[in-house]
Each structure stands twice: as structure tokens, then as C-alpha cells.
Amino acid sequence: MTVSFFDTHSFERPIFISQNEGFKFEINFLEGRLTSSTASLAKGSQVVCSFVNDKIDSECIEALSEIGVRLIALRSAGFNHVDLEAAQKYGLIIGRVPGYSPHAVAEYTIGLLLSLNRKIHKSYLRVREFNFSLDGLVGFDLCGKTVGILGTGRIGSIVAEILAAFGCNVLCNDKFPNSKLKGHANISYVDCGQLCKESDVISLHVPLTPETYHILDREMISHMKKGVFIINTGRGALIDSKALINALKSGHVGGAALDVYEEEEAVFFQDVSDKILQDDVLARLLMFPNVLISSHQAFLTKEALINIVQTTLENISEFQKTGTVPSERLVIPESHLK
């Protein structure tokens, strides 16, 4: 079976090649992102493999269907970049990797918080230039602070437990509370209003859905404690970036650490260091001294990559055998397909 891999990177190709020895798929690695204009590159493949910033809209899905593609194997847990109605209409199966390594993202979240608070990135750059001054590097103890966690799925729950171990008072909000967290002395579930009002730090771990799009907008930010830190390793569009900029300018938000950005597909995962950045909102965020931005790398550990590769290849193998993927990895139930 031939599989066309879109938006592939040097850090993942060796793992796919190694793990594929047990499957023997014919892999066609493509650097370009999957869009309606590049879909034709998958001609001859029954399966395409997609990454998080591909644009799998209705036009793309129609083009894939016309060349005989039957499975879109996502190398991600999220599927907000896929037009599910179009996939259902054309009968394409969508498989995903629902849980590759929650520890990878959770640990990176803590790393971002520590770096933002203690200015570790600034100190590193100073010392490289033989500047050993401590001016401007004052942070605060996390122990005793209140941290709000929006979303307590696999990742959010681990973040909550780590911060509780730091001695933080952890406030959680989720439609489906985690019973394990409920029994923790330093962790409690509260409504969103109380979480915003009392938290010194707020970390986002909810999936991106129409309901959570811009969940952190101007109004929600206005209810937060003055000087709050915001951490986002979930999806960029959970935050209204322009509202965040205004809150940073006024000082209402004390700092932000973002591993994701709502318009990231134009620049993330690419080297654009020799180009003029066209995104004025991202450029403005990068100018704030109290904003730390990384390039969607929270998932990037050896363990997570191996898990993503293995699960993706297993999904393709199951499709080859049965015409579908395991139910827990299936985005659209078979009963809803064309």
C-alpha cells in the first residue's frame, strides 16, 4: 500500500522509516502541506498522512476523493483542521492519534511557566554576552500561588498534579471532572468565574471546538486577576490574540507563554528567518518582553514521536486489513460515512 505523507520533517522521517520495517508500506514523503492545491500529489495513494497545520477543507477532501484516497491518517490528536462534514459526505475515513504522550506536553507546560516566571531564557541570552546582571530577572515562588487549569483531560490532569506537588493551590474547570483529581488536597473544581478571579496563573488544556474558539476573549480576560500569567500549549485559537495584546499593553495580563498561535500555519515548523514576517499580530506579540513564544514543540519528545509513528502506522495497517481504523481512533463513526 502506498501512503503519501504531507508536511514531513527531518525529525520524524527516520522514525517512520525505522518503524515501517514491520509494515512494509510504500511511503512517499512530501515536504509541502496538504491543501486543495497539493492534494493531487497523493495520486496513486489510498492513504494520506496529515500533520496539524495542513488545511483539509472541503475542496481538499473533494480533491482527495477524486484521486482515490480513502483514509486520512492524522499524526495528531486534534482534528480541528479537518472539515468533518466534507469527509462524511465523500466517505473518507479519518484516523488520529488520541494520546501520544500527555507527559510530553504537560512537562513542557511547566517548563514554559518556569521560564516565563524566572526569566530563564533572558538570563541565558545575557550570560552568552557576558552580562551577569540580575536586574529585571525577579520572579515569584510558585509555592502558595493559585493556578487555574482549564481542561483536565490527559494533559491538564498531569499539569494539575505537577503544580500541586509544587505547593500550588490548583483550581480546575472541566465539563467532565476527573475523579482522581477530586480527591487531591490541593486540587479543587470551581466554576470558570471563580477560576479567573482567583488564579495567578491560568493554563489552557481544552480541545479547540466551536464552543472553545476564543474562550479567552476580551470579556473573559477582564475577569482575571491583574498581573495574571497565561500559558497555552493547547490550540492557538483558544485565545483571541488581539484581546491578549490589549491586556498585555494595559498590564492586566502580566505575561504569556504560548507554544501555539491561532494563525501559526503560515510560519510554524518553517525557517523564515530570512523573510519579512507578514503577520502583524504575531510580530506585536514577539515584541513584548513578558511574552515567551515557542514553535508548537510541546509534543516533541522521543517517546511522543515513537508513539505517534507507531499509532499512525497501526491505523494504516488496520485500514488495509479491515477498511477502517480502531474505533477509539476513529474521528467519524462508520455509521455516519457516505
Contacts in CASP RR format, 6 or more apart in sequence:
PFRMAT RR
TARGET T0000
AUTHOR 0000-0000-0000
METHOD contacts of the structure
MODEL  1
MTVSFFDTHSFERPIFISQNEGFKFEINFLEGRLTSSTASLAKGSQVVCS
FVNDKIDSECIEALSEIGVRLIALRSAGFNHVDLEAAQKYGLIIGRVPGY
SPHAVAEYTIGLLLSLNRKIHKSYLRVREFNFSLDGLVGFDLCGKTVGIL
GTGRIGSIVAEILAAFGCNVLCNDKFPNSKLKGHANISYVDCGQLCKESD
VISLHVPLTPETYHILDREMISHMKKGVFIINTGRGALIDSKALINALKS
GHVGGAALDVYEEEEAVFFQDVSDKILQDDVLARLLMFPNVLISSHQAFL
TKEALINIVQTTLENISEFQKTGTVPSERLVIPESHLK
1 25 0 8 1.000
1 26 0 8 1.000
1 46 0 8 1.000
1 47 0 8 1.000
1 316 0 8 1.000
1 320 0 8 1.000
2 25 0 8 1.000
2 26 0 8 1.000
2 27 0 8 1.000
2 28 0 8 1.000
2 44 0 8 1.000
2 45 0 8 1.000
2 46 0 8 1.000
2 47 0 8 1.000
3 25 0 8 1.000
3 26 0 8 1.000
3 27 0 8 1.000
3 28 0 8 1.000
3 45 0 8 1.000
3 46 0 8 1.000
3 47 0 8 1.000
3 48 0 8 1.000
3 49 0 8 1.000
3 73 0 8 1.000
3 316 0 8 1.000
4 28 0 8 1.000
4 30 0 8 1.000
4 41 0 8 1.000
4 42 0 8 1.000
4 45 0 8 1.000
4 47 0 8 1.000
4 48 0 8 1.000
4 49 0 8 1.000
5 16 0 8 1.000
5 27 0 8 1.000
5 28 0 8 1.000
5 29 0 8 1.000
5 30 0 8 1.000
5 48 0 8 1.000
5 49 0 8 1.000
6 30 0 8 1.000
6 32 0 8 1.000
6 33 0 8 1.000
6 34 0 8 1.000
6 38 0 8 1.000
6 41 0 8 1.000
6 42 0 8 1.000
6 48 0 8 1.000
6 49 0 8 1.000
6 50 0 8 1.000
6 51 0 8 1.000
6 54 0 8 1.000
7 30 0 8 1.000
7 31 0 8 1.000
7 32 0 8 1.000
7 33 0 8 1.000
7 34 0 8 1.000
7 50 0 8 1.000
7 51 0 8 1.000
7 53 0 8 1.000
7 54 0 8 1.000
7 269 0 8 1.000
8 16 0 8 1.000
8 29 0 8 1.000
8 30 0 8 1.000
8 31 0 8 1.000
8 51 0 8 1.000
9 269 0 8 1.000
11 300 0 8 1.000
11 305 0 8 1.000
12 75 0 8 1.000
12 305 0 8 1.000
12 308 0 8 1.000
12 309 0 8 1.000
13 29 0 8 1.000
15 305 0 8 1.000
15 306 0 8 1.000
15 309 0 8 1.000
16 27 0 8 1.000
16 29 0 8 1.000
16 309 0 8 1.000
16 313 0 8 1.000
17 27 0 8 1.000
19 306 0 8 1.000
19 309 0 8 1.000
19 310 0 8 1.000
19 313 0 8 1.000
20 27 0 8 1.000
20 313 0 8 1.000
23 313 0 8 1.000
23 316 0 8 1.000
23 317 0 8 1.000
25 313 0 8 1.000
25 316 0 8 1.000
28 42 0 8 1.000
28 45 0 8 1.000
30 38 0 8 1.000
30 41 0 8 1.000
32 38 0 8 1.000
33 51 0 8 1.000
33 53 0 8 1.000
33 54 0 8 1.000
33 55 0 8 1.000
33 265 0 8 1.000
34 42 0 8 1.000
34 48 0 8 1.000
34 50 0 8 1.000
34 51 0 8 1.000
34 54 0 8 1.000
34 55 0 8 1.000
34 56 0 8 1.000
34 60 0 8 1.000
35 54 0 8 1.000
35 55 0 8 1.000
35 57 0 8 1.000
35 60 0 8 1.000
36 55 0 8 1.000
36 57 0 8 1.000
36 59 0 8 1.000
36 60 0 8 1.000
36 62 0 8 1.000
36 63 0 8 1.000
39 48 0 8 1.000
39 60 0 8 1.000
39 63 0 8 1.000
39 64 0 8 1.000
39 67 0 8 1.000
39 69 0 8 1.000
40 63 0 8 1.000
40 67 0 8 1.000
42 48 0 8 1.000
42 64 0 8 1.000
42 67 0 8 1.000
42 69 0 8 1.000
43 67 0 8 1.000
44 67 0 8 1.000
44 68 0 8 1.000
45 69 0 8 1.000
46 68 0 8 1.000
46 69 0 8 1.000
46 70 0 8 1.000
46 71 0 8 1.000
47 69 0 8 1.000
47 70 0 8 1.000
47 71 0 8 1.000
47 72 0 8 1.000
47 73 0 8 1.000
47 316 0 8 1.000
47 319 0 8 1.000
48 64 0 8 1.000
48 69 0 8 1.000
48 71 0 8 1.000
48 72 0 8 1.000
48 73 0 8 1.000
49 72 0 8 1.000
49 73 0 8 1.000
49 74 0 8 1.000
49 75 0 8 1.000
49 312 0 8 1.000
49 316 0 8 1.000
50 56 0 8 1.000
50 72 0 8 1.000
50 73 0 8 1.000
50 74 0 8 1.000
50 75 0 8 1.000
50 76 0 8 1.000
50 81 0 8 1.000
50 82 0 8 1.000
51 75 0 8 1.000
51 76 0 8 1.000
51 269 0 8 1.000
52 75 0 8 1.000
52 76 0 8 1.000
52 78 0 8 1.000
52 81 0 8 1.000
52 296 0 8 1.000
53 81 0 8 1.000
53 264 0 8 1.000
53 265 0 8 1.000
53 268 0 8 1.000
53 269 0 8 1.000
54 81 0 8 1.000
55 81 0 8 1.000
55 265 0 8 1.000
56 72 0 8 1.000
56 81 0 8 1.000
56 82 0 8 1.000
56 83 0 8 1.000
56 87 0 8 1.000
57 83 0 8 1.000
57 86 0 8 1.000
58 83 0 8 1.000
58 85 0 8 1.000
58 86 0 8 1.000
60 83 0 8 1.000
61 72 0 8 1.000
61 82 0 8 1.000
61 83 0 8 1.000
61 86 0 8 1.000
61 87 0 8 1.000
61 89 0 8 1.000
61 90 0 8 1.000
61 92 0 8 1.000
62 86 0 8 1.000
62 90 0 8 1.000
64 72 0 8 1.000
64 90 0 8 1.000
64 92 0 8 1.000
65 90 0 8 1.000
65 91 0 8 1.000
65 92 0 8 1.000
69 92 0 8 1.000
70 91 0 8 1.000
70 92 0 8 1.000
70 93 0 8 1.000
70 319 0 8 1.000
70 323 0 8 1.000
71 92 0 8 1.000
71 93 0 8 1.000
71 94 0 8 1.000
71 95 0 8 1.000
71 315 0 8 1.000
71 316 0 8 1.000
71 319 0 8 1.000
71 323 0 8 1.000
71 325 0 8 1.000
72 82 0 8 1.000
72 87 0 8 1.000
72 92 0 8 1.000
72 93 0 8 1.000
72 94 0 8 1.000
72 95 0 8 1.000
73 95 0 8 1.000
73 312 0 8 1.000
73 315 0 8 1.000
73 316 0 8 1.000
73 319 0 8 1.000
73 325 0 8 1.000
74 82 0 8 1.000
74 94 0 8 1.000
74 95 0 8 1.000
74 96 0 8 1.000
74 97 0 8 1.000
74 312 0 8 1.000
74 331 0 8 1.000
75 97 0 8 1.000
75 308 0 8 1.000
75 312 0 8 1.000
76 96 0 8 1.000
76 97 0 8 1.000
76 308 0 8 1.000
77 96 0 8 1.000
77 97 0 8 1.000
77 98 0 8 1.000
77 99 0 8 1.000
77 100 0 8 1.000
78 96 0 8 1.000
78 207 0 8 1.000
78 208 0 8 1.000
78 235 0 8 1.000
79 94 0 8 1.000
79 96 0 8 1.000
79 331 0 8 1.000
80 207 0 8 1.000
80 208 0 8 1.000
80 209 0 8 1.000
80 235 0 8 1.000
80 237 0 8 1.000
82 94 0 8 1.000
82 331 0 8 1.000
84 94 0 8 1.000
84 331 0 8 1.000
84 332 0 8 1.000
87 93 0 8 1.000
87 94 0 8 1.000
87 331 0 8 1.000
87 332 0 8 1.000
88 332 0 8 1.000
88 336 0 8 1.000
88 337 0 8 1.000
88 338 0 8 1.000
89 338 0 8 1.000
90 338 0 8 1.000
91 337 0 8 1.000
91 338 0 8 1.000
92 337 0 8 1.000
93 319 0 8 1.000
93 323 0 8 1.000
93 324 0 8 1.000
93 325 0 8 1.000
93 330 0 8 1.000
93 332 0 8 1.000
93 334 0 8 1.000
93 337 0 8 1.000
94 330 0 8 1.000
94 331 0 8 1.000
94 332 0 8 1.000
95 315 0 8 1.000
95 325 0 8 1.000
95 329 0 8 1.000
95 330 0 8 1.000
95 331 0 8 1.000
96 315 0 8 1.000
96 329 0 8 1.000
96 331 0 8 1.000
97 307 0 8 1.000
97 308 0 8 1.000
97 311 0 8 1.000
97 312 0 8 1.000
97 315 0 8 1.000
97 329 0 8 1.000
98 328 0 8 1.000
98 329 0 8 1.000
99 154 0 8 1.000
99 307 0 8 1.000
99 311 0 8 1.000
100 299 0 8 1.000
100 304 0 8 1.000
100 307 0 8 1.000
100 308 0 8 1.000
100 311 0 8 1.000
101 299 0 8 1.000
101 301 0 8 1.000
101 303 0 8 1.000
101 304 0 8 1.000
101 307 0 8 1.000
102 153 0 8 1.000
102 154 0 8 1.000
102 155 0 8 1.000
102 156 0 8 1.000
102 157 0 8 1.000
102 158 0 8 1.000
103 158 0 8 1.000
103 303 0 8 1.000
104 298 0 8 1.000
104 299 0 8 1.000
104 300 0 8 1.000
104 301 0 8 1.000
104 303 0 8 1.000
104 304 0 8 1.000
105 155 0 8 1.000
105 233 0 8 1.000
105 234 0 8 1.000
105 298 0 8 1.000
105 299 0 8 1.000
106 155 0 8 1.000
106 156 0 8 1.000
106 158 0 8 1.000
106 159 0 8 1.000
106 162 0 8 1.000
107 162 0 8 1.000
108 233 0 8 1.000
108 259 0 8 1.000
108 297 0 8 1.000
108 298 0 8 1.000
108 299 0 8 1.000
109 155 0 8 1.000
109 159 0 8 1.000
109 203 0 8 1.000
109 205 0 8 1.000
109 231 0 8 1.000
109 233 0 8 1.000
109 298 0 8 1.000
110 159 0 8 1.000
110 162 0 8 1.000
110 163 0 8 1.000
112 231 0 8 1.000
112 233 0 8 1.000
112 257 0 8 1.000
112 259 0 8 1.000
112 292 0 8 1.000
112 294 0 8 1.000
113 142 0 8 1.000
113 201 0 8 1.000
113 203 0 8 1.000
113 229 0 8 1.000
113 231 0 8 1.000
113 257 0 8 1.000
114 120 0 8 1.000
114 142 0 8 1.000
115 121 0 8 1.000
115 257 0 8 1.000
115 292 0 8 1.000
116 229 0 8 1.000
116 231 0 8 1.000
116 255 0 8 1.000
116 256 0 8 1.000
116 257 0 8 1.000
116 290 0 8 1.000
116 292 0 8 1.000
117 139 0 8 1.000
117 140 0 8 1.000
117 142 0 8 1.000
117 229 0 8 1.000
118 137 0 8 1.000
118 139 0 8 1.000
119 136 0 8 1.000
119 137 0 8 1.000
119 139 0 8 1.000
121 292 0 8 1.000
122 136 0 8 1.000
122 137 0 8 1.000
123 137 0 8 1.000
126 132 0 8 1.000
126 133 0 8 1.000
142 163 0 8 1.000
142 166 0 8 1.000
142 167 0 8 1.000
142 168 0 8 1.000
142 201 0 8 1.000
143 166 0 8 1.000
143 167 0 8 1.000
143 168 0 8 1.000
144 167 0 8 1.000
144 168 0 8 1.000
144 169 0 8 1.000
145 168 0 8 1.000
145 169 0 8 1.000
145 200 0 8 1.000
145 201 0 8 1.000
146 168 0 8 1.000
146 169 0 8 1.000
146 170 0 8 1.000
146 171 0 8 1.000
146 198 0 8 1.000
146 199 0 8 1.000
146 200 0 8 1.000
146 201 0 8 1.000
147 163 0 8 1.000
147 168 0 8 1.000
147 169 0 8 1.000
147 170 0 8 1.000
147 171 0 8 1.000
147 199 0 8 1.000
147 200 0 8 1.000
147 201 0 8 1.000
147 202 0 8 1.000
147 203 0 8 1.000
148 170 0 8 1.000
148 171 0 8 1.000
148 172 0 8 1.000
148 173 0 8 1.000
148 195 0 8 1.000
148 199 0 8 1.000
148 201 0 8 1.000
148 202 0 8 1.000
148 203 0 8 1.000
149 156 0 8 1.000
149 159 0 8 1.000
149 160 0 8 1.000
149 163 0 8 1.000
149 170 0 8 1.000
149 171 0 8 1.000
149 172 0 8 1.000
149 173 0 8 1.000
149 202 0 8 1.000
149 203 0 8 1.000
149 205 0 8 1.000
150 173 0 8 1.000
150 174 0 8 1.000
150 192 0 8 1.000
150 195 0 8 1.000
150 202 0 8 1.000
150 203 0 8 1.000
150 204 0 8 1.000
150 205 0 8 1.000
150 206 0 8 1.000
150 215 0 8 1.000
151 172 0 8 1.000
151 173 0 8 1.000
151 174 0 8 1.000
151 204 0 8 1.000
151 205 0 8 1.000
151 206 0 8 1.000
152 160 0 8 1.000
152 172 0 8 1.000
152 173 0 8 1.000
152 174 0 8 1.000
152 177 0 8 1.000
152 178 0 8 1.000
152 181 0 8 1.000
152 205 0 8 1.000
153 174 0 8 1.000
153 178 0 8 1.000
153 205 0 8 1.000
155 205 0 8 1.000
155 233 0 8 1.000
155 234 0 8 1.000
156 203 0 8 1.000
156 205 0 8 1.000
157 178 0 8 1.000
157 180 0 8 1.000
157 181 0 8 1.000
159 203 0 8 1.000
159 205 0 8 1.000
160 170 0 8 1.000
160 172 0 8 1.000
160 181 0 8 1.000
160 184 0 8 1.000
160 187 0 8 1.000
161 181 0 8 1.000
161 184 0 8 1.000
161 187 0 8 1.000
163 170 0 8 1.000
164 170 0 8 1.000
164 184 0 8 1.000
164 185 0 8 1.000
164 186 0 8 1.000
164 187 0 8 1.000
167 186 0 8 1.000
168 186 0 8 1.000
169 186 0 8 1.000
170 184 0 8 1.000
170 186 0 8 1.000
170 187 0 8 1.000
170 188 0 8 1.000
171 188 0 8 1.000
171 189 0 8 1.000
171 190 0 8 1.000
171 194 0 8 1.000
171 195 0 8 1.000
171 198 0 8 1.000
171 199 0 8 1.000
172 178 0 8 1.000
172 181 0 8 1.000
172 187 0 8 1.000
172 188 0 8 1.000
172 189 0 8 1.000
172 190 0 8 1.000
172 195 0 8 1.000
173 189 0 8 1.000
173 190 0 8 1.000
173 191 0 8 1.000
173 192 0 8 1.000
173 195 0 8 1.000
174 189 0 8 1.000
174 206 0 8 1.000
177 189 0 8 1.000
181 187 0 8 1.000
181 189 0 8 1.000
182 188 0 8 1.000
182 189 0 8 1.000
190 198 0 8 1.000
192 220 0 8 1.000
193 223 0 8 1.000
195 202 0 8 1.000
196 202 0 8 1.000
196 220 0 8 1.000
196 223 0 8 1.000
196 224 0 8 1.000
196 225 0 8 1.000
197 223 0 8 1.000
197 224 0 8 1.000
197 225 0 8 1.000
198 225 0 8 1.000
199 224 0 8 1.000
199 225 0 8 1.000
199 228 0 8 1.000
200 225 0 8 1.000
200 227 0 8 1.000
200 228 0 8 1.000
200 229 0 8 1.000
201 228 0 8 1.000
201 229 0 8 1.000
201 230 0 8 1.000
201 231 0 8 1.000
202 216 0 8 1.000
202 224 0 8 1.000
202 228 0 8 1.000
202 229 0 8 1.000
202 230 0 8 1.000
202 231 0 8 1.000
203 230 0 8 1.000
203 231 0 8 1.000
203 232 0 8 1.000
203 233 0 8 1.000
204 215 0 8 1.000
204 216 0 8 1.000
204 230 0 8 1.000
204 231 0 8 1.000
204 232 0 8 1.000
204 233 0 8 1.000
204 234 0 8 1.000
204 238 0 8 1.000
204 239 0 8 1.000
205 233 0 8 1.000
205 234 0 8 1.000
206 212 0 8 1.000
206 215 0 8 1.000
206 234 0 8 1.000
206 238 0 8 1.000
207 235 0 8 1.000
208 234 0 8 1.000
208 235 0 8 1.000
208 236 0 8 1.000
208 237 0 8 1.000
208 238 0 8 1.000
212 238 0 8 1.000
213 237 0 8 1.000
213 238 0 8 1.000
214 237 0 8 1.000
214 238 0 8 1.000
214 239 0 8 1.000
214 240 0 8 1.000
214 243 0 8 1.000
215 238 0 8 1.000
215 239 0 8 1.000
216 230 0 8 1.000
216 238 0 8 1.000
216 239 0 8 1.000
216 240 0 8 1.000
216 243 0 8 1.000
216 244 0 8 1.000
217 240 0 8 1.000
217 243 0 8 1.000
218 240 0 8 1.000
218 243 0 8 1.000
218 246 0 8 1.000
218 247 0 8 1.000
221 243 0 8 1.000
221 244 0 8 1.000
221 247 0 8 1.000
221 252 0 8 1.000
221 253 0 8 1.000
222 247 0 8 1.000
222 252 0 8 1.000
224 252 0 8 1.000
224 253 0 8 1.000
226 251 0 8 1.000
226 252 0 8 1.000
227 251 0 8 1.000
227 252 0 8 1.000
227 253 0 8 1.000
227 254 0 8 1.000
227 255 0 8 1.000
228 252 0 8 1.000
228 253 0 8 1.000
228 254 0 8 1.000
228 255 0 8 1.000
229 253 0 8 1.000
229 254 0 8 1.000
229 255 0 8 1.000
229 256 0 8 1.000
229 257 0 8 1.000
230 239 0 8 1.000
230 244 0 8 1.000
230 253 0 8 1.000
230 255 0 8 1.000
230 256 0 8 1.000
230 257 0 8 1.000
231 256 0 8 1.000
231 257 0 8 1.000
231 258 0 8 1.000
232 238 0 8 1.000
232 239 0 8 1.000
232 256 0 8 1.000
232 257 0 8 1.000
232 258 0 8 1.000
232 259 0 8 1.000
232 260 0 8 1.000
233 259 0 8 1.000
233 260 0 8 1.000
233 298 0 8 1.000
234 259 0 8 1.000
234 260 0 8 1.000
234 298 0 8 1.000
235 260 0 8 1.000
235 262 0 8 1.000
236 258 0 8 1.000
236 260 0 8 1.000
236 261 0 8 1.000
236 262 0 8 1.000
236 264 0 8 1.000
237 262 0 8 1.000
239 258 0 8 1.000
239 262 0 8 1.000
241 261 0 8 1.000
241 262 0 8 1.000
241 263 0 8 1.000
241 281 0 8 1.000
241 282 0 8 1.000
241 285 0 8 1.000
242 281 0 8 1.000
244 253 0 8 1.000
244 256 0 8 1.000
244 285 0 8 1.000
245 281 0 8 1.000
245 284 0 8 1.000
245 285 0 8 1.000
247 253 0 8 1.000
248 254 0 8 1.000
248 255 0 8 1.000
248 256 0 8 1.000
248 288 0 8 1.000
248 290 0 8 1.000
248 291 0 8 1.000
254 290 0 8 1.000
255 288 0 8 1.000
255 290 0 8 1.000
255 291 0 8 1.000
256 285 0 8 1.000
256 288 0 8 1.000
256 290 0 8 1.000
256 291 0 8 1.000
256 292 0 8 1.000
257 291 0 8 1.000
257 292 0 8 1.000
257 293 0 8 1.000
258 285 0 8 1.000
258 291 0 8 1.000
258 292 0 8 1.000
258 293 0 8 1.000
258 294 0 8 1.000
259 293 0 8 1.000
259 294 0 8 1.000
259 295 0 8 1.000
259 296 0 8 1.000
259 297 0 8 1.000
259 298 0 8 1.000
260 296 0 8 1.000
261 268 0 8 1.000
261 282 0 8 1.000
261 285 0 8 1.000
261 293 0 8 1.000
263 279 0 8 1.000
263 281 0 8 1.000
263 282 0 8 1.000
264 295 0 8 1.000
264 296 0 8 1.000
266 278 0 8 1.000
266 279 0 8 1.000
267 277 0 8 1.000
267 279 0 8 1.000
267 282 0 8 1.000
268 295 0 8 1.000
268 296 0 8 1.000
269 295 0 8 1.000
269 296 0 8 1.000
277 283 0 8 1.000
282 293 0 8 1.000
285 291 0 8 1.000
285 293 0 8 1.000
286 293 0 8 1.000
299 308 0 8 1.000
311 329 0 8 1.000
314 326 0 8 1.000
315 325 0 8 1.000
315 326 0 8 1.000
315 329 0 8 1.000
318 324 0 8 1.000
318 325 0 8 1.000
318 326 0 8 1.000
319 325 0 8 1.000
324 330 0 8 1.000
324 334 0 8 1.000
327 333 0 8 1.000
END
